[in-house]
Amino acid sequence: MAAALLRAAKRLRLVAGAPSLAFTRSAFVARKPNYAQPNWFGVGLAFSTSAALWALLFKQHNEDIMEYERRKKERQHKCTECS
């Protein structure tokens, strides 16, 4: 039983990787960001996505209000010819 636990612990240590790799420098963060030249594509993408989501939210809200008013009108409709 103890041997199985020891093997499982060794496997977990191997899967996690060597601790020396945690301090290596990644190629993606090797250079510092240049704040003098912003990423205008990213900025535009963020703002346009936000604007599109807000437009979708307002459109959906207006459709929901129209549907609410239609159902409210149907509930109040009391006609002898319809029933």
N, CA, C and O atoms as a CHARMM CRD file, in Angstrom:
* protein
*
  332
    1    1 MET  N      0.82100  -1.19200   0.00000 PROA 1      0.00000
    2    1 MET  CA     0.00000   0.00000   0.00000 PROA 1      0.00000
    3    1 MET  C      0.86500   1.25600   0.00000 PROA 1      0.00000
    4    1 MET  O      0.59400   2.21100  -0.72800 PROA 1      0.00000
    5    2 ALA  N      1.91300   1.24100   0.82800 PROA 2      0.00000
    6    2 ALA  CA     2.80200   2.40000   0.90200 PROA 2      0.00000
    7    2 ALA  C      3.56500   2.58100  -0.40500 PROA 2      0.00000
    8    2 ALA  O      3.85500   3.70800  -0.80700 PROA 2      0.00000
    9    3 ALA  N      3.88900   1.47500  -1.06800 PROA 3      0.00000
   10    3 ALA  CA     4.61500   1.56900  -2.33600 PROA 3      0.00000
   11    3 ALA  C      3.74200   2.22700  -3.40400 PROA 3      0.00000
   12    3 ALA  O      4.23100   3.00500  -4.22400 PROA 3      0.00000
   13    4 ALA  N      2.46300   1.91300  -3.38700 PROA 4      0.00000
   14    4 ALA  CA     1.54600   2.52200  -4.36600 PROA 4      0.00000
   15    4 ALA  C      1.42900   4.02300  -4.13500 PROA 4      0.00000
   16    4 ALA  O      1.39500   4.80000  -5.08900 PROA 4      0.00000
   17    5 LEU  N      1.36600   4.42700  -2.88100 PROA 5      0.00000
   18    5 LEU  CA     1.29200   5.85200  -2.57400 PROA 5      0.00000
   19    5 LEU  C      2.56400   6.57400  -2.98900 PROA 5      0.00000
   20    5 LEU  O      2.51800   7.70000  -3.48200 PROA 5      0.00000
   21    6 LEU  N      3.70600   5.91400  -2.78400 PROA 6      0.00000
   22    6 LEU  CA     4.98200   6.50700  -3.15700 PROA 6      0.00000
   23    6 LEU  C      5.06900   6.67400  -4.67600 PROA 6      0.00000
   24    6 LEU  O      5.55200   7.69700  -5.16100 PROA 6      0.00000
   25    7 ARG  N      4.60300   5.67500  -5.42500 PROA 7      0.00000
   26    7 ARG  CA     4.60700   5.77600  -6.88300 PROA 7      0.00000
   27    7 ARG  C      3.67600   6.89900  -7.36500 PROA 7      0.00000
   28    7 ARG  O      4.01200   7.63700  -8.29100 PROA 7      0.00000
   29    8 ALA  N      2.52200   7.01600  -6.73600 PROA 8      0.00000
   30    8 ALA  CA     1.58000   8.07100  -7.11600 PROA 8      0.00000
   31    8 ALA  C      2.18000   9.44400  -6.84200 PROA 8      0.00000
   32    8 ALA  O      2.01700  10.36300  -7.64400 PROA 8      0.00000
   33    9 ALA  N      2.87100   9.59000  -5.71500 PROA 9      0.00000
   34    9 ALA  CA     3.49800  10.86900  -5.39000 PROA 9      0.00000
   35    9 ALA  C      4.59300  11.20500  -6.40200 PROA 9      0.00000
   36    9 ALA  O      4.73400  12.36200  -6.80000 PROA 9      0.00000
   37   10 LYS  N      5.37200  10.19800  -6.82100 PROA 10     0.00000
   38   10 LYS  CA     6.42100  10.43700  -7.81000 PROA 10     0.00000
   39   10 LYS  C      5.81600  10.84700  -9.14600 PROA 10     0.00000
   40   10 LYS  O      6.33700  11.73500  -9.82000 PROA 10     0.00000
   41   11 ARG  N      4.71400  10.20200  -9.52900 PROA 11     0.00000
   42   11 ARG  CA     4.05900  10.55200 -10.78600 PROA 11     0.00000
   43   11 ARG  C      3.54100  11.98400 -10.75500 PROA 11     0.00000
   44   11 ARG  O      3.66800  12.71400 -11.73900 PROA 11     0.00000
   45   12 LEU  N      2.95900  12.38700  -9.63500 PROA 12     0.00000
   46   12 LEU  CA     2.43900  13.75000  -9.51800 PROA 12     0.00000
   47   12 LEU  C      3.56900  14.76400  -9.59700 PROA 12     0.00000
   48   12 LEU  O      3.40600  15.82600 -10.19700 PROA 12     0.00000
   49   13 ARG  N      4.69800  14.45300  -9.00600 PROA 13     0.00000
   50   13 ARG  CA     5.83400  15.35300  -9.05100 PROA 13     0.00000
   51   13 ARG  C      6.36200  15.48400 -10.48200 PROA 13     0.00000
   52   13 ARG  O      6.78300  16.56600 -10.89200 PROA 13     0.00000
   53   14 LEU  N      6.34000  14.39200 -11.23400 PROA 14     0.00000
   54   14 LEU  CA     6.81500  14.43500 -12.61200 PROA 14     0.00000
   55   14 LEU  C      5.85200  15.21200 -13.50200 PROA 14     0.00000
   56   14 LEU  O      6.28000  15.91500 -14.41700 PROA 14     0.00000
   57   15 VAL  N      4.56600  15.08900 -13.23700 PROA 15     0.00000
   58   15 VAL  CA     3.58100  15.80400 -14.04200 PROA 15     0.00000
   59   15 VAL  C      3.67100  17.30000 -13.78000 PROA 15     0.00000
   60   15 VAL  O      3.52100  18.10100 -14.70300 PROA 15     0.00000
   61   16 ALA  N      3.91200  17.68200 -12.54100 PROA 16     0.00000
   62   16 ALA  CA     3.97700  19.10100 -12.19200 PROA 16     0.00000
   63   16 ALA  C      5.18000  19.76900 -12.83400 PROA 16     0.00000
   64   16 ALA  O      5.16000  20.98300 -13.03200 PROA 16     0.00000
   65   17 GLY  N      6.20800  19.03700 -13.16000 PROA 17     0.00000
   66   17 GLY  CA     7.38400  19.62100 -13.78800 PROA 17     0.00000
   67   17 GLY  C      8.45200  19.93600 -12.76700 PROA 17     0.00000
   68   17 GLY  O      8.21700  19.91900 -11.55900 PROA 17     0.00000
   69   18 ALA  N      9.61300  20.21800 -13.27600 PROA 18     0.00000
   70   18 ALA  CA    10.73700  20.52300 -12.39100 PROA 18     0.00000
   71   18 ALA  C     10.58100  21.92900 -11.83100 PROA 18     0.00000
   72   18 ALA  O     10.12800  22.82400 -12.54300 PROA 18     0.00000
   73   19 PRO  N     10.94500  22.14200 -10.57700 PROA 19     0.00000
   74   19 PRO  CA    10.77900  23.47600  -9.99300 PROA 19     0.00000
   75   19 PRO  C     11.69400  24.51800 -10.62400 PROA 19     0.00000
   76   19 PRO  O     11.40500  25.71200 -10.53700 PROA 19     0.00000
   77   20 SER  N     12.78400  24.10600 -11.25400 PROA 20     0.00000
   78   20 SER  CA    13.68900  25.07600 -11.85600 PROA 20     0.00000
   79   20 SER  C     13.06000  25.75300 -13.07600 PROA 20     0.00000
   80   20 SER  O     13.46700  26.85500 -13.44400 PROA 20     0.00000
   81   21 LEU  N     12.06100  25.10100 -13.71500 PROA 21     0.00000
   82   21 LEU  CA    11.41600  25.68900 -14.88000 PROA 21     0.00000
   83   21 LEU  C     10.50000  26.84600 -14.50600 PROA 21     0.00000
   84   21 LEU  O     10.15500  27.65700 -15.36500 PROA 21     0.00000
   85   22 ALA  N     10.10500  26.93800 -13.26400 PROA 22     0.00000
   86   22 ALA  CA     9.19400  27.99600 -12.84400 PROA 22     0.00000
   87   22 ALA  C      9.86900  29.36500 -12.88900 PROA 22     0.00000
   88   22 ALA  O      9.17800  30.38100 -12.96200 PROA 22     0.00000
   89   23 PHE  N     11.17600  29.41500 -12.84800 PROA 23     0.00000
   90   23 PHE  CA    11.86900  30.69200 -12.80900 PROA 23     0.00000
   91   23 PHE  C     12.47500  31.07500 -14.15300 PROA 23     0.00000
   92   23 PHE  O     13.22900  32.04400 -14.23200 PROA 23     0.00000
   93   24 THR  N     12.16300  30.33800 -15.20300 PROA 24     0.00000
   94   24 THR  CA    12.67400  30.69000 -16.51600 PROA 24     0.00000
   95   24 THR  C     11.82500  31.80100 -17.10700 PROA 24     0.00000
   96   24 THR  O     10.66400  31.96900 -16.73400 PROA 24     0.00000
   97   25 ARG  N     12.39400  32.54900 -18.01600 PROA 25     0.00000
   98   25 ARG  CA    11.69400  33.66800 -18.62500 PROA 25     0.00000
   99   25 ARG  C     10.95000  33.21300 -19.86100 PROA 25     0.00000
  100   25 ARG  O     11.51400  32.51200 -20.70100 PROA 25     0.00000
  101   26 SER  N      9.71800  33.59500 -19.98200 PROA 26     0.00000
  102   26 SER  CA     8.91100  33.21100 -21.12400 PROA 26     0.00000
  103   26 SER  C      9.18000  34.17100 -22.28100 PROA 26     0.00000
  104   26 SER  O      9.50700  35.33700 -22.05900 PROA 26     0.00000
  105   27 ALA  N      9.04400  33.69000 -23.49400 PROA 27     0.00000
  106   27 ALA  CA     9.23800  34.53300 -24.67000 PROA 27     0.00000
  107   27 ALA  C      8.13600  35.58100 -24.78200 PROA 27     0.00000
  108   27 ALA  O      8.34000  36.62100 -25.40800 PROA 27     0.00000
  109   28 PHE  N      6.98100  35.32700 -24.19000 PROA 28     0.00000
  110   28 PHE  CA     5.86300  36.24900 -24.30900 PROA 28     0.00000
  111   28 PHE  C      5.98100  37.44300 -23.37700 PROA 28     0.00000
  112   28 PHE  O      5.32400  38.45900 -23.60600 PROA 28     0.00000
  113   29 VAL  N      6.78700  37.35500 -22.34700 PROA 29     0.00000
  114   29 VAL  CA     6.95600  38.48000 -21.43000 PROA 29     0.00000
  115   29 VAL  C      8.40300  38.95800 -21.41100 PROA 29     0.00000
  116   29 VAL  O      8.81000  39.64000 -20.47100 PROA 29     0.00000
  117   30 ALA  N      9.17500  38.62000 -22.41100 PROA 30     0.00000
  118   30 ALA  CA    10.58900  38.97200 -22.42500 PROA 30     0.00000
  119   30 ALA  C     10.79500  40.46200 -22.63800 PROA 30     0.00000
  120   30 ALA  O     11.76200  41.02200 -22.12300 PROA 30     0.00000
  121   31 ARG  N      9.91200  41.12000 -23.38400 PROA 31     0.00000
  122   31 ARG  CA    10.08800  42.55900 -23.58600 PROA 31     0.00000
  123   31 ARG  C      9.03200  43.32800 -22.81200 PROA 31     0.00000
  124   31 ARG  O      7.91200  42.85600 -22.61700 PROA 31     0.00000
  125   32 LYS  N      9.40500  44.50100 -22.38300 PROA 32     0.00000
  126   32 LYS  CA     8.47700  45.32200 -21.60100 PROA 32     0.00000
  127   32 LYS  C      7.48700  46.01200 -22.53700 PROA 32     0.00000
  128   32 LYS  O      7.83400  46.33100 -23.67500 PROA 32     0.00000
  129   33 PRO  N      6.26400  46.24600 -22.07400 PROA 33     0.00000
  130   33 PRO  CA     5.29000  46.92300 -22.93300 PROA 33     0.00000
  131   33 PRO  C      5.70000  48.37400 -23.18000 PROA 33     0.00000
  132   33 PRO  O      6.23300  49.03700 -22.29000 PROA 33     0.00000
  133   34 ASN  N      5.45000  48.85400 -24.38300 PROA 34     0.00000
  134   34 ASN  CA     5.77400  50.22500 -24.75100 PROA 34     0.00000
  135   34 ASN  C      4.50300  51.05700 -24.58400 PROA 34     0.00000
  136   34 ASN  O      3.59400  50.97700 -25.41000 PROA 34     0.00000
  137   35 TYR  N      4.44100  51.84200 -23.53400 PROA 35     0.00000
  138   35 TYR  CA     3.23800  52.62400 -23.25900 PROA 35     0.00000
  139   35 TYR  C      3.15800  53.87200 -24.12000 PROA 35     0.00000
  140   35 TYR  O      2.11300  54.52300 -24.14900 PROA 35     0.00000
  141   36 ALA  N      4.22300  54.22800 -24.82000 PROA 36     0.00000
  142   36 ALA  CA     4.18900  55.37300 -25.72400 PROA 36     0.00000
  143   36 ALA  C      3.40300  55.04800 -26.98500 PROA 36     0.00000
  144   36 ALA  O      2.85900  55.94900 -27.62400 PROA 36     0.00000
  145   37 GLN  N      3.33700  53.77800 -27.35000 PROA 37     0.00000
  146   37 GLN  CA     2.57700  53.35600 -28.52800 PROA 37     0.00000
  147   37 GLN  C      1.54300  52.31600 -28.11000 PROA 37     0.00000
  148   37 GLN  O      1.83900  51.12100 -28.08500 PROA 37     0.00000
  149   38 PRO  N      0.33000  52.76500 -27.78100 PROA 38     0.00000
  150   38 PRO  CA    -0.70000  51.80800 -27.35200 PROA 38     0.00000
  151   38 PRO  C     -1.10500  50.88000 -28.48700 PROA 38     0.00000
  152   38 PRO  O     -0.92000  51.19500 -29.66300 PROA 38     0.00000
  153   39 ASN  N     -1.64500  49.76200 -28.12400 PROA 39     0.00000
  154   39 ASN  CA    -2.14200  48.79500 -29.09600 PROA 39     0.00000
  155   39 ASN  C     -3.52900  49.25900 -29.53600 PROA 39     0.00000
  156   39 ASN  O     -4.53700  48.88700 -28.93600 PROA 39     0.00000
  157   40 TRP  N     -3.56800  50.07000 -30.58400 PROA 40     0.00000
  158   40 TRP  CA    -4.83200  50.67700 -31.00100 PROA 40     0.00000
  159   40 TRP  C     -5.80800  49.64800 -31.52800 PROA 40     0.00000
  160   40 TRP  O     -7.01900  49.82900 -31.40200 PROA 40     0.00000
  161   41 PHE  N     -5.31500  48.57900 -32.11100 PROA 41     0.00000
  162   41 PHE  CA    -6.21600  47.52200 -32.56300 PROA 41     0.00000
  163   41 PHE  C     -6.93600  46.90400 -31.36900 PROA 41     0.00000
  164   41 PHE  O     -8.14600  46.68100 -31.41600 PROA 41     0.00000
  165   42 GLY  N     -6.19900  46.63000 -30.30700 PROA 42     0.00000
  166   42 GLY  CA    -6.81000  46.06200 -29.10400 PROA 42     0.00000
  167   42 GLY  C     -7.79100  47.01700 -28.44600 PROA 42     0.00000
  168   42 GLY  O     -8.85100  46.61100 -27.97000 PROA 42     0.00000
  169   43 VAL  N     -7.41800  48.30700 -28.42800 PROA 43     0.00000
  170   43 VAL  CA    -8.30200  49.31500 -27.83700 PROA 43     0.00000
  171   43 VAL  C     -9.59500  49.41200 -28.63600 PROA 43     0.00000
  172   43 VAL  O    -10.68600  49.44000 -28.06600 PROA 43     0.00000
  173   44 GLY  N     -9.46700  49.46200 -29.95500 PROA 44     0.00000
  174   44 GLY  CA   -10.65000  49.54100 -30.81300 PROA 44     0.00000
  175   44 GLY  C    -11.51700  48.30500 -30.69700 PROA 44     0.00000
  176   44 GLY  O    -12.74500  48.39400 -30.67500 PROA 44     0.00000
  177   45 LEU  N    -10.87700  47.15800 -30.62400 PROA 45     0.00000
  178   45 LEU  CA   -11.62400  45.91000 -30.48400 PROA 45     0.00000
  179   45 LEU  C    -12.38800  45.87300 -29.15700 PROA 45     0.00000
  180   45 LEU  O    -13.53200  45.42100 -29.10900 PROA 45     0.00000
  181   46 ALA  N    -11.76000  46.34200 -28.09500 PROA 46     0.00000
  182   46 ALA  CA   -12.41800  46.35200 -26.78900 PROA 46     0.00000
  183   46 ALA  C    -13.62300  47.29400 -26.78000 PROA 46     0.00000
  184   46 ALA  O    -14.70000  46.93000 -26.30800 PROA 46     0.00000
  185   47 PHE  N    -13.43300  48.51200 -27.30800 PROA 47     0.00000
  186   47 PHE  CA   -14.52800  49.47500 -27.30600 PROA 47     0.00000
  187   47 PHE  C    -15.65200  49.06300 -28.24900 PROA 47     0.00000
  188   47 PHE  O    -16.82600  49.23000 -27.92100 PROA 47     0.00000
  189   48 SER  N    -15.30500  48.52400 -29.42200 PROA 48     0.00000
  190   48 SER  CA   -16.36900  48.12100 -30.35200 PROA 48     0.00000
  191   48 SER  C    -17.14700  46.92600 -29.80700 PROA 48     0.00000
  192   48 SER  O    -18.36000  46.83700 -29.99800 PROA 48     0.00000
  193   49 THR  N    -16.46100  46.01600 -29.13600 PROA 49     0.00000
  194   49 THR  CA   -17.15400  44.88400 -28.52300 PROA 49     0.00000
  195   49 THR  C    -18.10300  45.37000 -27.43500 PROA 49     0.00000
  196   49 THR  O    -19.23600  44.90100 -27.32700 PROA 49     0.00000
  197   50 SER  N    -17.62900  46.30500 -26.63900 PROA 50     0.00000
  198   50 SER  CA   -18.46900  46.85700 -25.57400 PROA 50     0.00000
  199   50 SER  C    -19.69400  47.56500 -26.16100 PROA 50     0.00000
  200   50 SER  O    -20.81000  47.39200 -25.67100 PROA 50     0.00000
  201   51 ALA  N    -19.47900  48.35900 -27.20600 PROA 51     0.00000
  202   51 ALA  CA   -20.59900  49.07100 -27.83100 PROA 51     0.00000
  203   51 ALA  C    -21.59300  48.09300 -28.44100 PROA 51     0.00000
  204   51 ALA  O    -22.80300  48.28900 -28.33000 PROA 51     0.00000
  205   52 ALA  N    -21.09900  47.04800 -29.08000 PROA 52     0.00000
  206   52 ALA  CA   -21.99300  46.05400 -29.67600 PROA 52     0.00000
  207   52 ALA  C    -22.81500  45.34300 -28.61100 PROA 52     0.00000
  208   52 ALA  O    -24.00500  45.09400 -28.80700 PROA 52     0.00000
  209   53 LEU  N    -22.19500  45.01700 -27.49500 PROA 53     0.00000
  210   53 LEU  CA   -22.93600  44.34600 -26.41400 PROA 53     0.00000
  211   53 LEU  C    -23.99500  45.25700 -25.81500 PROA 53     0.00000
  212   53 LEU  O    -25.09800  44.80700 -25.50500 PROA 53     0.00000
  213   54 TRP  N    -23.66800  46.54700 -25.64800 PROA 54     0.00000
  214   54 TRP  CA   -24.66100  47.48500 -25.13500 PROA 54     0.00000
  215   54 TRP  C    -25.82900  47.63700 -26.11200 PROA 54     0.00000
  216   54 TRP  O    -26.98700  47.68900 -25.69600 PROA 54     0.00000
  217   55 ALA  N    -25.52000  47.71000 -27.42200 PROA 55     0.00000
  218   55 ALA  CA   -26.59100  47.81800 -28.42100 PROA 55     0.00000
  219   55 ALA  C    -27.49000  46.59000 -28.37900 PROA 55     0.00000
  220   55 ALA  O    -28.71300  46.70400 -28.45500 PROA 55     0.00000
  221   56 LEU  N    -26.88300  45.42900 -28.26000 PROA 56     0.00000
  222   56 LEU  CA   -27.65900  44.19800 -28.16100 PROA 56     0.00000
  223   56 LEU  C    -28.53200  44.20200 -26.90700 PROA 56     0.00000
  224   56 LEU  O    -29.67800  43.75400 -26.94000 PROA 56     0.00000
  225   57 LEU  N    -27.98400  44.70900 -25.80400 PROA 57     0.00000
  226   57 LEU  CA   -28.72900  44.77700 -24.54600 PROA 57     0.00000
  227   57 LEU  C    -29.94900  45.68500 -24.68000 PROA 57     0.00000
  228   57 LEU  O    -31.04300  45.32200 -24.24600 PROA 57     0.00000
  229   58 PHE  N    -29.76600  46.87900 -25.28600 PROA 58     0.00000
  230   58 PHE  CA   -30.88900  47.80200 -25.46500 PROA 58     0.00000
  231   58 PHE  C    -31.93500  47.22000 -26.41400 PROA 58     0.00000
  232   58 PHE  O    -33.13500  47.35600 -26.17500 PROA 58     0.00000
  233   59 LYS  N    -31.48600  46.57400 -27.48600 PROA 59     0.00000
  234   59 LYS  CA   -32.41300  45.96200 -28.43800 PROA 59     0.00000
  235   59 LYS  C    -33.24600  44.88100 -27.76000 PROA 59     0.00000
  236   59 LYS  O    -34.46300  44.82800 -27.93800 PROA 59     0.00000
  237   60 GLN  N    -32.59700  44.02500 -26.98900 PROA 60     0.00000
  238   60 GLN  CA   -33.30400  42.96000 -26.29600 PROA 60     0.00000
  239   60 GLN  C    -34.26500  43.52800 -25.25400 PROA 60     0.00000
  240   60 GLN  O    -35.36800  43.01000 -25.07400 PROA 60     0.00000
  241   61 HSD  N    -33.84900  44.58200 -24.57600 PROA 61     0.00000
  242   61 HSD  CA   -34.70900  45.21000 -23.57300 PROA 61     0.00000
  243   61 HSD  C    -35.96600  45.77500 -24.22700 PROA 61     0.00000
  244   61 HSD  O    -37.07100  45.60900 -23.70800 PROA 61     0.00000
  245   62 ASN  N    -35.79400  46.44300 -25.36900 PROA 62     0.00000
  246   62 ASN  CA   -36.96500  47.00500 -26.05600 PROA 62     0.00000
  247   62 ASN  C    -37.89600  45.91500 -26.53900 PROA 62     0.00000
  248   62 ASN  O    -39.11500  46.07000 -26.46500 PROA 62     0.00000
  249   63 GLU  N    -37.34800  44.81200 -27.03400 PROA 63     0.00000
  250   63 GLU  CA   -38.19800  43.69800 -27.46400 PROA 63     0.00000
  251   63 GLU  C    -38.94500  43.09800 -26.27500 PROA 63     0.00000
  252   63 GLU  O    -40.11600  42.73900 -26.39700 PROA 63     0.00000
  253   64 ASP  N    -38.28400  42.98800 -25.14200 PROA 64     0.00000
  254   64 ASP  CA   -38.93200  42.44900 -23.94600 PROA 64     0.00000
  255   64 ASP  C    -40.06000  43.36100 -23.47100 PROA 64     0.00000
  256   64 ASP  O    -41.11700  42.87800 -23.06500 PROA 64     0.00000
  257   65 ILE  N    -39.84300  44.67100 -23.51900 PROA 65     0.00000
  258   65 ILE  CA   -40.88400  45.62600 -23.10700 PROA 65     0.00000
  259   65 ILE  C    -42.08600  45.52400 -24.04700 PROA 65     0.00000
  260   65 ILE  O    -43.23200  45.53700 -23.59900 PROA 65     0.00000
  261   66 MET  N    -41.81600  45.42200 -25.36800 PROA 66     0.00000
  262   66 MET  CA   -42.92800  45.29400 -26.32300 PROA 66     0.00000
  263   66 MET  C    -43.71600  44.01200 -26.08400 PROA 66     0.00000
  264   66 MET  O    -44.94500  44.01600 -26.15000 PROA 66     0.00000
  265   67 GLU  N    -43.01900  42.92200 -25.80900 PROA 67     0.00000
  266   67 GLU  CA   -43.70200  41.64900 -25.54100 PROA 67     0.00000
  267   67 GLU  C    -44.50700  41.73000 -24.24500 PROA 67     0.00000
  268   67 GLU  O    -45.60900  41.18800 -24.16600 PROA 67     0.00000
  269   68 TYR  N    -43.96700  42.40100 -23.23400 PROA 68     0.00000
  270   68 TYR  CA   -44.68700  42.57800 -21.96600 PROA 68     0.00000
  271   68 TYR  C    -45.97200  43.37400 -22.18500 PROA 68     0.00000
  272   68 TYR  O    -47.02900  43.01300 -21.66800 PROA 68     0.00000
  273   69 GLU  N    -45.87500  44.45600 -22.95300 PROA 69     0.00000
  274   69 GLU  CA   -47.05500  45.27700 -23.21100 PROA 69     0.00000
  275   69 GLU  C    -48.09600  44.49500 -24.01300 PROA 69     0.00000
  276   69 GLU  O    -49.29400  44.62000 -23.75700 PROA 69     0.00000
  277   70 ARG  N    -47.64800  43.68500 -24.98600 PROA 70     0.00000
  278   70 ARG  CA   -48.58500  42.89700 -25.78700 PROA 70     0.00000
  279   70 ARG  C    -49.33600  41.89500 -24.92200 PROA 70     0.00000
  280   70 ARG  O    -50.55200  41.75100 -25.04700 PROA 70     0.00000
  281   71 ARG  N    -48.61000  41.19900 -24.03900 PROA 71     0.00000
  282   71 ARG  CA   -49.26100  40.21300 -23.16000 PROA 71     0.00000
  283   71 ARG  C    -50.17700  40.88200 -22.14400 PROA 71     0.00000
  284   71 ARG  O    -51.22600  40.34600 -21.78800 PROA 71     0.00000
  285   72 LYS  N    -49.76900  42.05200 -21.68500 PROA 72     0.00000
  286   72 LYS  CA   -50.59800  42.79500 -20.73400 PROA 72     0.00000
  287   72 LYS  C    -51.91300  43.20500 -21.39500 PROA 72     0.00000
  288   72 LYS  O    -52.97500  43.15300 -20.77400 PROA 72     0.00000
  289   73 LYS  N    -51.82600  43.61500 -22.66500 PROA 73     0.00000
  290   73 LYS  CA   -53.02000  44.00600 -23.40300 PROA 73     0.00000
  291   73 LYS  C    -53.93500  42.80500 -23.63800 PROA 73     0.00000
  292   73 LYS  O    -55.15700  42.93300 -23.56400 PROA 73     0.00000
  293   74 GLU  N    -53.34900  41.64000 -23.92200 PROA 74     0.00000
  294   74 GLU  CA   -54.14400  40.41800 -24.13500 PROA 74     0.00000
  295   74 GLU  C    -54.89500  40.02400 -22.86700 PROA 74     0.00000
  296   74 GLU  O    -56.04700  39.59700 -22.93500 PROA 74     0.00000
  297   75 ARG  N    -54.25300  40.16600 -21.72100 PROA 75     0.00000
  298   75 ARG  CA   -54.90500  39.80300 -20.45500 PROA 75     0.00000
  299   75 ARG  C    -56.08500  40.70600 -20.15300 PROA 75     0.00000
  300   75 ARG  O    -57.07200  40.26300 -19.56600 PROA 75     0.00000
  301   76 GLN  N    -55.99200  41.97400 -20.54900 PROA 76     0.00000
  302   76 GLN  CA   -57.04800  42.92700 -20.24200 PROA 76     0.00000
  303   76 GLN  C    -58.18500  42.88800 -21.26200 PROA 76     0.00000
  304   76 GLN  O    -59.24500  43.47500 -21.04300 PROA 76     0.00000
  305   77 HSD  N    -57.95900  42.20000 -22.36600 PROA 77     0.00000
  306   77 HSD  CA   -58.96800  42.13400 -23.42900 PROA 77     0.00000
  307   77 HSD  C    -60.12500  41.23100 -23.00000 PROA 77     0.00000
  308   77 HSD  O    -59.96000  40.02300 -22.82900 PROA 77     0.00000
  309   78 LYS  N    -61.28000  41.83500 -22.83200 PROA 78     0.00000
  310   78 LYS  CA   -62.46700  41.08800 -22.44100 PROA 78     0.00000
  311   78 LYS  C    -63.54700  41.33400 -23.49400 PROA 78     0.00000
  312   78 LYS  O    -64.26000  42.33700 -23.46400 PROA 78     0.00000
  313   79 CYS  N    -63.63900  40.40200 -24.40500 PROA 79     0.00000
  314   79 CYS  CA   -64.57200  40.56000 -25.50000 PROA 79     0.00000
  315   79 CYS  C    -65.49100  39.33400 -25.52300 PROA 79     0.00000
  316   79 CYS  O    -65.01800  38.20600 -25.38200 PROA 79     0.00000
  317   80 THR  N    -66.78300  39.54500 -25.69600 PROA 80     0.00000
  318   80 THR  CA   -67.72800  38.42700 -25.70300 PROA 80     0.00000
  319   80 THR  C    -67.64500  37.66100 -27.02000 PROA 80     0.00000
  320   80 THR  O    -67.97800  36.47700 -27.05900 PROA 80     0.00000
  321   81 GLU  N    -67.20900  38.31100 -28.10100 PROA 81     0.00000
  322   81 GLU  CA   -67.11000  37.63700 -29.37600 PROA 81     0.00000
  323   81 GLU  C    -65.94100  36.65000 -29.41000 PROA 81     0.00000
  324   81 GLU  O    -66.01300  35.62100 -30.08100 PROA 81     0.00000
  325   82 CYS  N    -64.86300  36.96600 -28.68500 PROA 82     0.00000
  326   82 CYS  CA   -63.66600  36.11000 -28.70600 PROA 82     0.00000
  327   82 CYS  C    -63.86200  34.84800 -27.88500 PROA 82     0.00000
  328   82 CYS  O    -63.30600  33.80500 -28.22700 PROA 82     0.00000
  329   83 SER  N    -64.62900  34.91400 -26.82500 PROA 83     0.00000
  330   83 SER  CA   -64.74600  33.75700 -25.93600 PROA 83     0.00000
  331   83 SER  C    -65.91200  32.88300 -26.20900 PROA 83     0.00000
  332   83 SER  O    -66.10700  31.88200 -25.52000 PROA 83     0.00000
